[in-house]
Amino acid sequence: MTMTEPDPITTVLSGPSTEAMVSKDIIRRGLIVAPLLIAVCGFIWGLNGAYSSAYGVAIVLLNFALAAAIVATTARISLGLMMGAVLFGYLVRLGLIFLAVLLVKDAGWISLPALGATIIVTHLGLLVWEMKYVALSLAHPGLKPARP
Amino acid sequence: MEAFANLVAATGIDADGLKAAEAASSAGFAYGLAAIGPGIGIGYLVGKSVEAMARQPEAAGMVRTTMFLGIAFTEALALIGFVVFILIGL
């Protein structure tokens, strides 16, 4: 019996796009907690902090959506393409975040500490929140986790 | 300290301006370094995931989910570097 090596270039993934589902979940939860984050930043840094926090939440959610779109689109074409797209997508998304902050850095309403804190807290917080549900559904596939 | 004073005298920029310029360039350098690590991590992570999906396409759903979360967690390191960059150097 001969074993043939799998070829990532010609392997195509069909079926539902799980990263799109995960990303939609993250965005939905992000929209739920956004008012709380904006209120906290507004309390600490004032009105500028609230505007900056809203901008930071938008950056993080768009980043998740773009990452999922890149993986979902390219996985239907080729796994090799998906790998290249994820790596270059990482660079492109970092560049876009840099550009988004560079465009507003001198605006009167921006508070860079609020923006930075929001980006880190939202990104990590939403990931940890989503991971709880993903870990549960992977460990117990028959169970459907309750909605938050 | 003498070198710093010589540099200030040679460039004609005041000491505060020079310090700000050095902080900006250091922050940019640090951001570049902070982006390299996650880049290597994401490359390794996606490479192994592609290998796993090519070998076992029936497990692709699970691998894709964990891969996506892994990418996002790894990217958080670069975002932390970016936030330090915007707070110090921008």
gemmi code that builds the backbone of each chain (N, CA, C; Angstrom):
import gemmi

chains = {
    "A": [
        ("MET", (0.841, -1.190, 0.000), (0.000, 0.000, 0.000), (0.881, 1.248, 0.000)),
        ("THR", (0.615, 2.140, -0.900), (1.420, 3.362, -0.950), (0.628, 4.524, -0.349)),
        ("MET", (1.356, 5.348, 0.376), (0.740, 6.529, 0.988), (1.049, 7.744, 0.115)),
        ("THR", (0.049, 8.467, -0.250), (0.302, 9.698, -1.007), (0.295, 10.889, -0.047)),
        ("GLU", (1.265, 11.746, -0.256), (1.351, 12.944, 0.591), (0.221, 13.903, 0.242)),
        ("PRO", (-0.456, 14.459, 1.238), (-1.503, 15.445, 0.942), (-0.893, 16.707, 0.343)),
        ("ASP", (-1.574, 17.275, -0.630), (-1.059, 18.472, -1.281), (-1.887, 19.688, -0.860)),
        ("PRO", (-1.304, 20.575, -0.064), (-2.072, 21.741, 0.407), (-2.476, 22.684, -0.724)),
        ("ILE", (-1.736, 22.634, -1.833), (-2.056, 23.558, -2.931), (-3.380, 23.175, -3.585)),
        ("THR", (-3.624, 21.865, -3.705), (-4.843, 21.439, -4.393), (-5.980, 21.107, -3.436)),
        ("THR", (-5.684, 21.066, -2.127), (-6.749, 20.757, -1.156), (-7.645, 21.979, -0.965)),
        ("VAL", (-8.940, 21.738, -1.064), (-9.921, 22.818, -0.923), (-10.845, 22.457, 0.230)),
        ("LEU", (-11.207, 23.447, 1.036), (-12.129, 23.188, 2.135), (-13.532, 23.629, 1.734)),
        ("SER", (-14.449, 22.705, 1.849), (-15.843, 23.077, 1.599), (-16.580, 23.039, 2.947)),
        ("GLY", (-17.849, 23.315, 2.916), (-18.611, 23.293, 4.161), (-18.707, 24.672, 4.791)),
        ("PRO", (-19.364, 24.719, 5.947), (-19.573, 26.018, 6.582), (-18.270, 26.651, 7.041)),
        ("SER", (-18.210, 27.957, 6.957), (-17.010, 28.680, 7.355), (-17.075, 28.962, 8.860)),
        ("THR", (-16.294, 28.178, 9.617), (-16.383, 28.300, 11.082), (-15.833, 29.635, 11.576)),
        ("GLU", (-14.786, 30.153, 10.891), (-14.221, 31.429, 11.361), (-15.199, 32.579, 11.161)),
        ("ALA", (-16.049, 32.460, 10.116), (-17.061, 33.502, 9.923), (-18.073, 33.469, 11.076)),
        ("MET", (-18.412, 32.237, 11.510), (-19.352, 32.116, 12.632), (-18.736, 32.679, 13.924)),
        ("VAL", (-17.451, 32.304, 14.148), (-16.754, 32.802, 15.344), (-16.668, 34.327, 15.302)),
        ("SER", (-16.339, 34.850, 14.119), (-16.202, 36.303, 13.977), (-17.537, 37.013, 14.213)),
        ("LYS", (-18.624, 36.435, 13.685), (-19.951, 37.041, 13.899), (-20.301, 37.048, 15.392)),
        ("ASP", (-19.975, 35.946, 16.062), (-20.212, 35.867, 17.511), (-19.432, 36.950, 18.253)),
        ("ILE", (-18.139, 37.098, 17.862), (-17.288, 38.089, 18.519), (-17.841, 39.497, 18.285)),
        ("ILE", (-18.270, 39.777, 17.047), (-18.784, 41.116, 16.733), (-20.079, 41.377, 17.508)),
        ("ARG", (-20.919, 40.356, 17.599), (-22.180, 40.519, 18.342), (-21.890, 40.831, 19.824)),
        ("ARG", (-20.946, 40.089, 20.399), (-20.601, 40.349, 21.801), (-19.912, 41.704, 21.956)),
        ("GLY", (-19.111, 42.058, 20.939), (-18.449, 43.367, 20.978), (-19.450, 44.502, 20.996)),
        ("LEU", (-20.516, 44.356, 20.207), (-21.545, 45.398, 20.188), (-22.312, 45.443, 21.511)),
        ("ILE", (-22.389, 44.285, 22.172), (-23.081, 44.258, 23.469), (-22.270, 45.018, 24.526)),
        ("VAL", (-20.931, 44.789, 24.542), (-20.118, 45.407, 25.599), (-19.612, 46.800, 25.234)),
        ("ALA", (-19.784, 47.202, 23.977), (-19.256, 48.506, 23.543), (-19.774, 49.677, 24.392)),
        ("PRO", (-21.081, 49.753, 24.670), (-21.550, 50.887, 25.492), (-20.884, 50.948, 26.868)),
        ("LEU", (-20.633, 49.778, 27.449), (-19.983, 49.739, 28.760), (-18.547, 50.270, 28.668)),
        ("LEU", (-17.824, 49.800, 27.638), (-16.439, 50.253, 27.452), (-16.388, 51.757, 27.211)),
        ("ILE", (-17.301, 52.232, 26.364), (-17.328, 53.662, 26.041), (-17.649, 54.477, 27.299)),
        ("ALA", (-18.569, 53.957, 28.099), (-18.929, 54.673, 29.334), (-17.746, 54.724, 30.299)),
        ("VAL", (-17.033, 53.593, 30.435), (-15.878, 53.562, 31.357), (-14.800, 54.531, 30.884)),
        ("CYS", (-14.498, 54.502, 29.573), (-13.475, 55.417, 29.042), (-13.940, 56.869, 29.155)),
        ("GLY", (-15.237, 57.098, 28.949), (-15.768, 58.446, 29.095), (-15.646, 58.933, 30.525)),
        ("PHE", (-15.816, 58.012, 31.476), (-15.694, 58.363, 32.891), (-14.244, 58.703, 33.246)),
        ("ILE", (-13.307, 57.951, 32.678), (-11.886, 58.157, 33.027), (-11.280, 59.330, 32.244)),
        ("TRP", (-11.527, 59.370, 30.907), (-10.840, 60.363, 30.057), (-11.770, 61.460, 29.525)),
        ("GLY", (-13.004, 61.440, 29.927), (-13.918, 62.479, 29.465), (-14.545, 62.153, 28.115)),
        ("LEU", (-15.115, 63.180, 27.488), (-15.834, 62.973, 26.223), (-14.890, 62.489, 25.116)),
        ("ASN", (-13.667, 63.040, 25.097), (-12.680, 62.590, 24.106), (-12.373, 61.100, 24.280)),
        ("GLY", (-12.328, 60.659, 25.531), (-12.088, 59.240, 25.811), (-13.215, 58.378, 25.281)),
        ("ALA", (-14.454, 58.870, 25.405), (-15.604, 58.104, 24.912), (-15.549, 57.980, 23.386)),
        ("TYR", (-15.254, 59.096, 22.700), (-15.141, 59.044, 21.228), (-14.006, 58.099, 20.813)),
        ("SER", (-12.880, 58.220, 21.491), (-11.721, 57.384, 21.139), (-12.013, 55.914, 21.393)),
        ("SER", (-12.740, 55.643, 22.475), (-13.086, 54.262, 22.792), (-14.002, 53.674, 21.715)),
        ("ALA", (-14.981, 54.463, 21.270), (-15.866, 53.991, 20.199), (-15.071, 53.700, 18.931)),
        ("TYR", (-14.111, 54.569, 18.645), (-13.250, 54.371, 17.469), (-12.406, 53.097, 17.627)),
        ("GLY", (-11.884, 52.870, 18.836), (-11.079, 51.674, 19.105), (-11.893, 50.397, 18.963)),
        ("VAL", (-13.131, 50.414, 19.480), (-13.999, 49.228, 19.356), (-14.272, 48.943, 17.875)),
        ("ALA", (-14.528, 50.005, 17.111), (-14.789, 49.824, 15.672), (-13.572, 49.223, 14.969)),
        ("ILE", (-12.380, 49.701, 15.332), (-11.154, 49.159, 14.721), (-11.026, 47.666, 15.011)),
        ("VAL", (-11.228, 47.283, 16.274), (-11.058, 45.877, 16.671), (-12.094, 44.986, 15.965)),
        ("LEU", (-13.348, 45.420, 15.929), (-14.390, 44.585, 15.318), (-14.172, 44.456, 13.810)),
        ("LEU", (-13.772, 45.547, 13.159), (-13.484, 45.468, 11.720), (-12.282, 44.565, 11.448)),
        ("ASN", (-11.314, 44.603, 12.362), (-10.135, 43.743, 12.225), (-10.533, 42.267, 12.277)),
        ("PHE", (-11.416, 41.918, 13.222), (-11.894, 40.536, 13.312), (-12.649, 40.145, 12.038)),
        ("ALA", (-13.515, 41.044, 11.572), (-14.321, 40.742, 10.385), (-13.434, 40.534, 9.160)),
        ("LEU", (-12.420, 41.386, 9.032), (-11.518, 41.281, 7.876), (-10.705, 39.987, 7.941)),
        ("ALA", (-10.226, 39.641, 9.143), (-9.447, 38.401, 9.294), (-10.298, 37.189, 8.921)),
        ("ALA", (-11.548, 37.162, 9.381), (-12.418, 36.026, 9.059), (-12.736, 35.980, 7.572)),
        ("ALA", (-12.954, 37.141, 6.975), (-13.281, 37.176, 5.547), (-12.114, 36.649, 4.713)),
        ("ILE", (-10.894, 37.002, 5.113), (-9.712, 36.538, 4.366), (-9.614, 35.016, 4.431)),
        ("VAL", (-9.754, 34.454, 5.648), (-9.630, 32.997, 5.800), (-10.775, 32.287, 5.060)),
        ("ALA", (-12.003, 32.776, 5.245), (-13.159, 32.097, 4.655), (-13.106, 32.116, 3.126)),
        ("THR", (-12.687, 33.240, 2.564), (-12.650, 33.350, 1.096), (-11.561, 32.469, 0.502)),
        ("THR", (-10.368, 32.526, 1.082), (-9.244, 31.807, 0.469), (-9.292, 30.300, 0.742)),
        ("ALA", (-9.944, 29.881, 1.845), (-10.009, 28.440, 2.136), (-10.822, 27.703, 1.076)),
        ("ARG", (-11.738, 28.405, 0.419), (-12.543, 27.769, -0.632), (-11.758, 27.618, -1.932)),
        ("ILE", (-10.621, 28.305, -2.017), (-9.818, 28.251, -3.253), (-8.674, 27.242, -3.089)),
        ("SER", (-7.851, 27.435, -2.058), (-6.726, 26.522, -1.829), (-6.153, 26.767, -0.439)),
        ("LEU", (-5.687, 25.697, 0.203), (-5.090, 25.859, 1.531), (-3.777, 26.636, 1.462)),
        ("GLY", (-3.037, 26.418, 0.374), (-1.786, 27.160, 0.192), (-2.049, 28.649, 0.076)),
        ("LEU", (-3.091, 28.972, -0.693), (-3.454, 30.383, -0.836), (-3.890, 30.960, 0.511)),
        ("MET", (-4.613, 30.126, 1.282), (-5.073, 30.596, 2.583), (-3.879, 30.961, 3.481)),
        ("MET", (-2.848, 30.115, 3.436), (-1.687, 30.393, 4.282), (-1.022, 31.715, 3.885)),
        ("GLY", (-0.838, 31.888, 2.581), (-0.234, 33.148, 2.118), (-1.104, 34.346, 2.454)),
        ("ALA", (-2.407, 34.171, 2.278), (-3.319, 35.294, 2.524), (-3.355, 35.654, 4.005)),
        ("VAL", (-3.269, 34.639, 4.882), (-3.279, 34.940, 6.315), (-2.017, 35.707, 6.702)),
        ("LEU", (-0.866, 35.271, 6.165), (0.382, 35.950, 6.517), (0.423, 37.384, 5.988)),
        ("PHE", (0.071, 37.563, 4.694), (0.070, 38.917, 4.155), (-1.090, 39.721, 4.736)),
        ("GLY", (-2.181, 39.020, 5.049), (-3.317, 39.694, 5.669), (-2.948, 40.270, 7.024)),
        ("TYR", (-2.083, 39.547, 7.741), (-1.607, 40.050, 9.045), (-0.881, 41.383, 8.855)),
        ("LEU", (0.007, 41.416, 7.873), (0.743, 42.659, 7.606), (-0.203, 43.769, 7.167)),
        ("VAL", (-1.120, 43.422, 6.269), (-2.044, 44.425, 5.735), (-2.935, 44.970, 6.842)),
        ("ARG", (-3.426, 44.077, 7.711), (-4.317, 44.537, 8.785), (-3.574, 45.419, 9.790)),
        ("LEU", (-2.304, 45.038, 10.096), (-1.517, 45.914, 10.983), (-1.316, 47.282, 10.336)),
        ("GLY", (-1.067, 47.266, 9.032), (-0.902, 48.533, 8.310), (-2.177, 49.361, 8.331)),
        ("LEU", (-3.316, 48.697, 8.167), (-4.591, 49.420, 8.174), (-4.880, 50.023, 9.550)),
        ("ILE", (-4.552, 49.258, 10.614), (-4.758, 49.791, 11.968), (-3.847, 51.008, 12.190)),
        ("PHE", (-2.604, 50.870, 11.735), (-1.658, 51.989, 11.853), (-2.195, 53.212, 11.114)),
        ("LEU", (-2.702, 52.978, 9.900), (-3.246, 54.078, 9.086), (-4.458, 54.707, 9.765)),
        ("ALA", (-5.318, 53.851, 10.323), (-6.535, 54.360, 10.976), (-6.183, 55.251, 12.165)),
        ("VAL", (-5.121, 54.885, 12.895), (-4.723, 55.704, 14.041), (-3.972, 56.950, 13.575)),
        ("LEU", (-3.143, 56.781, 12.528), (-2.363, 57.918, 12.009), (-3.285, 59.018, 11.491)),
        ("LEU", (-4.400, 58.623, 10.892), (-5.318, 59.608, 10.307), (-5.965, 60.493, 11.363)),
        ("VAL", (-6.132, 59.958, 12.572), (-6.873, 60.721, 13.582), (-5.993, 61.204, 14.737)),
        ("LYS", (-4.680, 60.942, 14.654), (-3.839, 61.211, 15.839), (-3.828, 62.689, 16.236)),
        ("ASP", (-4.020, 63.582, 15.264), (-4.004, 65.005, 15.586), (-5.402, 65.597, 15.695)),
        ("ALA", (-6.408, 64.753, 15.611), (-7.783, 65.251, 15.720), (-8.046, 65.758, 17.133)),
        ("GLY", (-8.952, 66.706, 17.247), (-9.220, 67.304, 18.551), (-9.906, 66.359, 19.518)),
        ("TRP", (-10.620, 65.353, 18.988), (-11.411, 64.485, 19.852), (-10.682, 63.218, 20.275)),
        ("ILE", (-9.439, 63.041, 19.826), (-8.769, 61.759, 20.090), (-8.034, 61.781, 21.436)),
        ("SER", (-8.122, 60.675, 22.147), (-7.340, 60.482, 23.369), (-6.581, 59.172, 23.179)),
        ("LEU", (-5.282, 59.283, 22.923), (-4.504, 58.082, 22.584), (-4.470, 57.039, 23.713)),
        ("PRO", (-4.363, 57.434, 25.000), (-4.415, 56.392, 26.045), (-5.734, 55.625, 26.039)),
        ("ALA", (-6.851, 56.343, 25.834), (-8.155, 55.667, 25.794), (-8.245, 54.730, 24.598)),
        ("LEU", (-7.724, 55.202, 23.461), (-7.754, 54.375, 22.250), (-6.923, 53.111, 22.436)),
        ("GLY", (-5.711, 53.278, 22.969), (-4.834, 52.128, 23.178), (-5.411, 51.130, 24.158)),
        ("ALA", (-5.912, 51.640, 25.285), (-6.488, 50.742, 26.297), (-7.695, 50.002, 25.719)),
        ("THR", (-8.515, 50.704, 24.950), (-9.706, 50.057, 24.379), (-9.315, 48.959, 23.394)),
        ("ILE", (-8.311, 49.239, 22.566), (-7.907, 48.234, 21.569), (-7.461, 46.948, 22.265)),
        ("ILE", (-6.606, 47.081, 23.283), (-6.081, 45.880, 23.949), (-7.185, 45.159, 24.729)),
        ("VAL", (-7.938, 45.916, 25.524), (-8.957, 45.290, 26.376), (-10.051, 44.639, 25.527)),
        ("THR", (-10.508, 45.329, 24.478), (-11.572, 44.767, 23.637), (-11.094, 43.515, 22.912)),
        ("HIS", (-9.910, 43.602, 22.325), (-9.388, 42.463, 21.560), (-9.237, 41.229, 22.450)),
        ("LEU", (-8.531, 41.387, 23.567), (-8.286, 40.236, 24.437), (-9.559, 39.777, 25.141)),
        ("GLY", (-10.354, 40.736, 25.598), (-11.577, 40.379, 26.320), (-12.542, 39.589, 25.456)),
        ("LEU", (-12.753, 40.059, 24.228), (-13.679, 39.353, 23.342), (-13.160, 37.972, 22.971)),
        ("LEU", (-11.836, 37.870, 22.809), (-11.260, 36.555, 22.478), (-11.454, 35.560, 23.612)),
        ("VAL", (-11.188, 36.012, 24.831), (-11.342, 35.112, 25.981), (-12.809, 34.712, 26.145)),
        ("TRP", (-13.701, 35.674, 25.945), (-15.143, 35.404, 26.053), (-15.569, 34.375, 25.008)),
        ("GLU", (-15.100, 34.548, 23.770), (-15.462, 33.618, 22.696), (-14.829, 32.245, 22.934)),
        ("MET", (-13.609, 32.249, 23.448), (-12.906, 30.979, 23.658), (-13.663, 30.076, 24.626)),
        ("LYS", (-14.326, 30.677, 25.593), (-15.084, 29.900, 26.561), (-16.150, 29.066, 25.833)),
        ("TYR", (-16.837, 29.681, 24.880), (-17.904, 28.979, 24.167), (-17.346, 27.996, 23.150)),
        ("VAL", (-16.252, 28.391, 22.490), (-15.643, 27.484, 21.512), (-15.094, 26.257, 22.222)),
        ("ALA", (-14.419, 26.455, 23.362), (-13.851, 25.325, 24.101), (-14.956, 24.385, 24.561)),
        ("LEU", (-16.072, 24.934, 24.984), (-17.176, 24.105, 25.447), (-17.775, 23.298, 24.295)),
        ("SER", (-17.930, 23.936, 23.133), (-18.544, 23.221, 22.014), (-17.587, 22.191, 21.420)),
        ("LEU", (-16.254, 22.420, 21.552), (-15.305, 21.413, 21.059), (-15.225, 20.229, 22.015)),
        ("ALA", (-15.296, 20.515, 23.316), (-15.181, 19.440, 24.310), (-16.461, 18.620, 24.380)),
        ("HIS", (-17.605, 19.275, 24.227), (-18.892, 18.586, 24.310), (-19.720, 18.948, 23.074)),
        ("PRO", (-19.456, 18.311, 21.935), (-20.092, 18.725, 20.690), (-21.621, 18.607, 20.736)),
        ("GLY", (-22.150, 17.721, 21.579), (-23.587, 17.541, 21.615), (-24.321, 18.649, 22.352)),
        ("LEU", (-23.570, 19.400, 23.144), (-24.197, 20.454, 23.947), (-24.159, 21.772, 23.192)),
        ("LYS", (-25.215, 22.512, 23.288), (-25.214, 23.832, 22.692), (-25.093, 24.845, 23.832)),
        ("PRO", (-23.974, 25.596, 23.840), (-23.783, 26.544, 24.938), (-24.922, 27.568, 24.957)),
        ("ALA", (-25.292, 27.968, 26.172), (-26.360, 28.966, 26.291), (-25.896, 30.295, 25.742)),
        ("ARG", (-26.825, 31.050, 25.199), (-26.479, 32.385, 24.678), (-26.159, 33.319, 25.834)),
        ("PRO", (-25.211, 34.261, 25.606), (-24.848, 35.160, 26.710), (-26.009, 36.097, 27.053)),
    ],
    "B": [
        ("MET", (26.927, 61.607, 27.711), (26.318, 62.919, 27.891), (26.995, 63.947, 26.998)),
        ("GLU", (28.327, 63.788, 26.878), (29.077, 64.715, 26.029), (28.685, 64.523, 24.568)),
        ("ALA", (28.493, 63.247, 24.203), (28.085, 62.947, 22.827), (26.720, 63.547, 22.531)),
        ("PHE", (25.840, 63.473, 23.522), (24.493, 64.038, 23.355), (24.583, 65.555, 23.155)),
        ("ALA", (25.447, 66.195, 23.970), (25.617, 67.650, 23.857), (26.204, 68.016, 22.497)),
        ("ASN", (27.179, 67.200, 22.030), (27.773, 67.454, 20.713), (26.731, 67.328, 19.605)),
        ("LEU", (25.863, 66.302, 19.766), (24.818, 66.075, 18.766), (23.839, 67.248, 18.723)),
        ("VAL", (23.493, 67.740, 19.899), (22.577, 68.894, 19.978), (23.212, 70.098, 19.297)),
        ("ALA", (24.515, 70.293, 19.571), (25.204, 71.441, 18.977), (25.335, 71.298, 17.472)),
        ("ALA", (25.589, 70.065, 17.016), (25.808, 69.844, 15.585), (24.521, 69.968, 14.779)),
        ("THR", (23.416, 69.484, 15.323), (22.171, 69.491, 14.543), (21.412, 70.804, 14.657)),
        ("GLY", (21.664, 71.530, 15.699), (20.938, 72.777, 15.871), (19.534, 72.586, 16.417)),
        ("ILE", (19.168, 71.331, 16.716), (17.853, 71.073, 17.311), (17.994, 71.202, 18.821)),
        ("ASP", (16.964, 71.705, 19.479), (17.066, 71.814, 20.935), (16.969, 70.431, 21.578)),
        ("ALA", (17.370, 70.346, 22.828), (17.478, 69.047, 23.519), (16.135, 68.330, 23.592)),
        ("ASP", (15.059, 69.083, 23.824), (13.729, 68.454, 23.916), (13.312, 67.847, 22.570)),
        ("GLY", (13.601, 68.583, 21.508), (13.264, 68.089, 20.170), (14.028, 66.820, 19.848)),
        ("LEU", (15.305, 66.820, 20.236), (16.132, 65.645, 19.969), (15.644, 64.436, 20.766)),
        ("LYS", (15.250, 64.696, 22.023), (14.739, 63.601, 22.847), (13.446, 63.047, 22.242)),
        ("ALA", (12.588, 63.942, 21.768), (11.323, 63.495, 21.155), (11.586, 62.680, 19.905)),
        ("ALA", (12.571, 63.127, 19.116), (12.905, 62.400, 17.885), (13.453, 61.016, 18.222)),
        ("GLU", (14.301, 60.965, 19.249), (14.867, 59.664, 19.637), (13.791, 58.740, 20.194)),
        ("ALA", (12.837, 59.318, 20.963), (11.734, 58.498, 21.488), (10.896, 57.939, 20.350)),
        ("ALA", (10.649, 58.769, 19.335), (9.836, 58.317, 18.203), (10.534, 57.205, 17.434)),
        ("SER", (11.846, 57.385, 17.184), (12.546, 56.354, 16.415), (12.681, 55.067, 17.229)),
        ("SER", (12.893, 55.193, 18.543), (12.978, 53.994, 19.391), (11.644, 53.260, 19.424)),
        ("ALA", (10.550, 54.042, 19.503), (9.223, 53.421, 19.537), (8.939, 52.690, 18.223)),
        ("GLY", (9.332, 53.310, 17.114), (9.140, 52.656, 15.810), (9.936, 51.365, 15.716)),
        ("PHE", (11.166, 51.411, 16.208), (12.015, 50.225, 16.212), (11.391, 49.126, 17.086)),
        ("ALA", (10.890, 49.525, 18.261), (10.271, 48.554, 19.176), (9.014, 47.948, 18.554)),
        ("TYR", (8.244, 48.766, 17.843), (7.029, 48.243, 17.190), (7.399, 47.232, 16.109)),
        ("GLY", (8.467, 47.551, 15.360), (8.932, 46.602, 14.344), (9.321, 45.277, 14.969)),
        ("LEU", (10.060, 45.333, 16.075), (10.454, 44.103, 16.771), (9.227, 43.366, 17.309)),
        ("ALA", (8.258, 44.142, 17.828), (7.054, 43.515, 18.399), (6.206, 42.845, 17.325)),
        ("ALA", (6.334, 43.279, 16.079), (5.541, 42.679, 15.003), (6.201, 41.429, 14.430)),
        ("ILE", (7.522, 41.309, 14.619), (8.233, 40.158, 14.046), (7.816, 38.854, 14.742)),
        ("GLY", (7.771, 38.893, 16.080), (7.443, 37.680, 16.850), (6.094, 37.091, 16.464)),
        ("PRO", (5.022, 37.881, 16.520), (3.723, 37.348, 16.094), (3.716, 36.884, 14.639)),
        ("GLY", (4.488, 37.558, 13.789), (4.563, 37.126, 12.385), (5.102, 35.708, 12.281)),
        ("ILE", (6.181, 35.439, 13.027), (6.748, 34.080, 13.041), (5.725, 33.106, 13.627)),
        ("GLY", (5.086, 33.524, 14.723), (4.097, 32.657, 15.381), (2.935, 32.316, 14.479)),
        ("ILE", (2.408, 33.321, 13.776), (1.263, 33.077, 12.885), (1.688, 32.171, 11.730)),
        ("GLY", (2.894, 32.388, 11.208), (3.377, 31.533, 10.120), (3.453, 30.075, 10.552)),
        ("TYR", (4.004, 29.836, 11.727), (4.130, 28.475, 12.251), (2.752, 27.866, 12.496)),
        ("LEU", (1.870, 28.656, 13.113), (0.519, 28.201, 13.466), (-0.288, 27.822, 12.217)),
        ("VAL", (-0.263, 28.696, 11.229), (-1.049, 28.440, 10.016), (-0.438, 27.288, 9.216)),
        ("GLY", (0.897, 27.228, 9.205), (1.546, 26.131, 8.492), (1.152, 24.771, 9.045)),
        ("LYS", (1.176, 24.658, 10.366), (0.799, 23.388, 10.999), (-0.695, 23.103, 10.803)),
        ("SER", (-1.516, 24.150, 10.829), (-2.954, 23.952, 10.624), (-3.245, 23.469, 9.212)),
        ("VAL", (-2.572, 24.061, 8.229), (-2.761, 23.647, 6.837), (-2.349, 22.185, 6.665)),
        ("GLU", (-1.235, 21.829, 7.302), (-0.766, 20.444, 7.250), (-1.835, 19.512, 7.833)),
        ("ALA", (-2.386, 19.901, 8.994), (-3.406, 19.067, 9.643), (-4.667, 18.966, 8.798)),
        ("MET", (-5.080, 20.081, 8.193), (-6.301, 20.058, 7.374), (-6.112, 19.255, 6.092)),
        ("ALA", (-4.888, 19.312, 5.533), (-4.630, 18.531, 4.319), (-4.615, 17.036, 4.629)),
        ("ARG", (-4.117, 16.670, 5.807), (-4.084, 15.251, 6.179), (-5.454, 14.740, 6.584)),
        ("GLN", (-6.193, 15.544, 7.311), (-7.497, 15.112, 7.820), (-8.564, 16.162, 7.508)),
        ("PRO", (-9.059, 16.183, 6.293), (-10.056, 17.205, 5.921), (-11.330, 17.107, 6.762)),
        ("GLU", (-11.623, 15.924, 7.311), (-12.845, 15.794, 8.121), (-12.738, 16.563, 9.444)),
        ("ALA", (-11.496, 16.849, 9.871), (-11.310, 17.619, 11.117), (-11.085, 19.099, 10.837)),
        ("ALA", (-11.325, 19.513, 9.582), (-10.981, 20.887, 9.192), (-11.761, 21.932, 9.989)),
        ("GLY", (-13.027, 21.645, 10.292), (-13.834, 22.625, 11.022), (-13.230, 22.973, 12.362)),
        ("MET", (-12.830, 21.918, 13.108), (-12.239, 22.134, 14.425), (-10.891, 22.854, 14.305)),
        ("VAL", (-10.096, 22.420, 13.313), (-8.771, 23.028, 13.151), (-8.895, 24.500, 12.759)),
        ("ARG", (-9.867, 24.791, 11.875), (-10.026, 26.186, 11.429), (-10.442, 27.081, 12.593)),
        ("THR", (-11.326, 26.565, 13.444), (-11.782, 27.375, 14.579), (-10.626, 27.697, 15.512)),
        ("THR", (-9.870, 26.662, 15.874), (-8.753, 26.901, 16.800), (-7.658, 27.731, 16.131)),
        ("MET", (-7.490, 27.535, 14.812), (-6.481, 28.330, 14.089), (-6.850, 29.811, 14.124)),
        ("PHE", (-8.129, 30.090, 13.882), (-8.568, 31.485, 13.847), (-8.376, 32.155, 15.216)),
        ("LEU", (-8.739, 31.424, 16.266), (-8.553, 31.990, 17.608), (-7.057, 32.147, 17.931)),
        ("GLY", (-6.254, 31.177, 17.479), (-4.804, 31.264, 17.703), (-4.195, 32.462, 16.998)),
        ("ILE", (-4.648, 32.696, 15.766), (-4.155, 33.866, 15.019), (-4.499, 35.145, 15.778)),
        ("ALA", (-5.746, 35.216, 16.261), (-6.190, 36.433, 16.947), (-5.424, 36.648, 18.252)),
        ("PHE", (-5.167, 35.538, 18.975), (-4.404, 35.682, 20.229), (-2.961, 36.106, 19.938)),
        ("THR", (-2.376, 35.532, 18.895), (-0.998, 35.891, 18.556), (-0.925, 37.353, 18.120)),
        ("GLU", (-1.950, 37.769, 17.403), (-1.978, 39.147, 16.914), (-2.102, 40.145, 18.066)),
        ("ALA", (-2.652, 39.682, 19.179), (-2.775, 40.576, 20.336), (-1.403, 41.075, 20.784)),
        ("LEU", (-0.366, 40.236, 20.627), (0.991, 40.664, 21.001), (1.427, 41.851, 20.149)),
        ("ALA", (1.140, 41.765, 18.844), (1.499, 42.874, 17.959), (0.690, 44.122, 18.308)),
        ("LEU", (-0.564, 43.925, 18.690), (-1.396, 45.082, 19.048), (-0.883, 45.756, 20.319)),
        ("ILE", (-0.383, 44.942, 21.266), (0.191, 45.534, 22.477), (1.419, 46.374, 22.108)),
        ("GLY", (2.262, 45.826, 21.225), (3.418, 46.598, 20.741), (2.983, 47.868, 20.045)),
        ("PHE", (1.902, 47.789, 19.291), (1.397, 48.960, 18.565), (0.902, 50.028, 19.534)),
        ("VAL", (0.214, 49.579, 20.578), (-0.328, 50.542, 21.544), (0.827, 51.247, 22.283)),
        ("VAL", (1.861, 50.472, 22.634), (3.035, 51.096, 23.257), (3.640, 52.121, 22.301)),
        ("PHE", (3.681, 51.763, 21.016), (4.224, 52.669, 19.998), (3.418, 53.959, 19.919)),
        ("ILE", (2.080, 53.853, 19.900), (1.295, 55.090, 19.766), (1.344, 55.926, 21.043)),
        ("LEU", (1.548, 55.262, 22.174), (1.606, 56.040, 23.412), (2.952, 56.733, 23.587)),
        ("ILE", (4.021, 56.131, 23.083), (5.354, 56.720, 23.285), (5.790, 57.572, 22.092)),
        ("GLY", (5.569, 57.004, 20.898), (6.235, 57.618, 19.758), (5.388, 58.421, 18.810)),
        ("LEU", (4.063, 58.240, 18.836), (3.250, 58.882, 17.791), (2.969, 60.333, 18.133)),
    ],
}
model = gemmi.Model(1)
for chain_id, residues in chains.items():
    chain = gemmi.Chain(chain_id)
    for i, (resn, *xyz) in enumerate(residues, 1):
        res = gemmi.Residue()
        res.name, res.seqid = resn, gemmi.SeqId(i, " ")
        for name, pos in zip(("N", "CA", "C"), xyz):
            atom = gemmi.Atom()
            atom.name, atom.element = name, gemmi.Element(name[0])
            atom.pos, atom.b_iso = gemmi.Position(*pos), 0.0
            res.add_atom(atom)
        chain.add_residue(res)
    model.add_chain(chain)
structure = gemmi.Structure()
structure.add_model(model)
structure.setup_entities()
